[in-house]
Amino acid sequence: MSDAPDLVALRARIDELDDRLLDLLDDRARVAEAIGRVKRERAAVTLHDPEREERVLSRLAARQAARGAAAFPAASVRPVFREVMSACLSLEQPIAVGYLGPPGTFTHLAARTAFGLAARYVESSTIGGVFEAVERGRVAVGVVPMENSTEGSVTFTLDGFLEHEVQIRSELVLDVAQCLLASFDDLARVERVYSHPQAIAQCRRWLASNLPQAQIVTTPSTAAAAREAEQDDAGAAIASRLAAELGGLRVIREAIQDRALNATRFVVLAPQDAPPTGDDRTSLVFSTPNERGALRRALDAFEAEGVNLSRIESRPAGDRPWEYVFFTDLDGHRADPAVSAALDRLRGLGGLLRVLGSYPRARRSGG
């Protein structure tokens, strides 16, 4: 049966609109090329401007949401324009993005969410390798996991800040849906479960209830777990849906994490942090003299200036046994008068103080 006349006309209209969209994309790409030429003439101006990109994405998403009866979903504006911007940026200068590999990790997914498909992705086998790639200029930026809402901070990332001179340029909060992947569909066949220790910890109760007899095997990453499961006729992996797509595996169970609201905060590493936006976070690490009341005096430095601390935790100082440093997140930018004054007070108490970066507060992205 042939298509009804009205359907034929509607499809012709779709074709016409697609052609117009393609023409507009081509016009945008030409303007992006011109911007790239201007930036290259001004050597002091970076080709990649993530704060400008975020302003554009936020404006477009808000504009669509304000329409009320708009047909195109407001939630789809960001991912669509993220890819448009990524493709246009590749015409100016393809950005090299380091991440904890192999392909298919949640860090890979976070990097793609932040920089789109047109970026050049450079994997590292360790979190420390991402830090080193940024520090040595092998990549423009790097993406690493900072903390998980279920399991807390990623210690390898905290240690990376003690060992490398890099800054946090931005952050991204990604909803993490852990999936059970295998080359088969039958849950009863699973004898071994592979995954990264963080992913295993996030699914501890589910594993105890559904696969109590299975051997748990740790791997360097969730993507590495997917590769192990691909080669094991009785093995499954806890990993992302992206890892299943890349590895040709089946998703035999979805969302197996113990907490429905399971999110990971990722940070983008760069040689410099970001300028103030009015809605910023600052991360720092400090130590105190080993004497009574030292930590209280350090915290009083922030209280005196009215600065809110949103996170503080201790970590071993590395080369000094039984001494500790404190990783802290606070509201505001280091250039804000109150934050600057608090840092001056803290600096005057002695001990280590390193600002790891001031950057725009993240919006949440779906995983």
Order of alpha helices (4+ residues) and beta strands (2+ residues): alpha-alpha-alpha-beta-alpha-beta-alpha-beta-beta-alpha-beta-beta-beta-alpha-alpha-beta-alpha-beta-alpha-beta-beta-beta-alpha-beta-beta-alpha-beta-beta
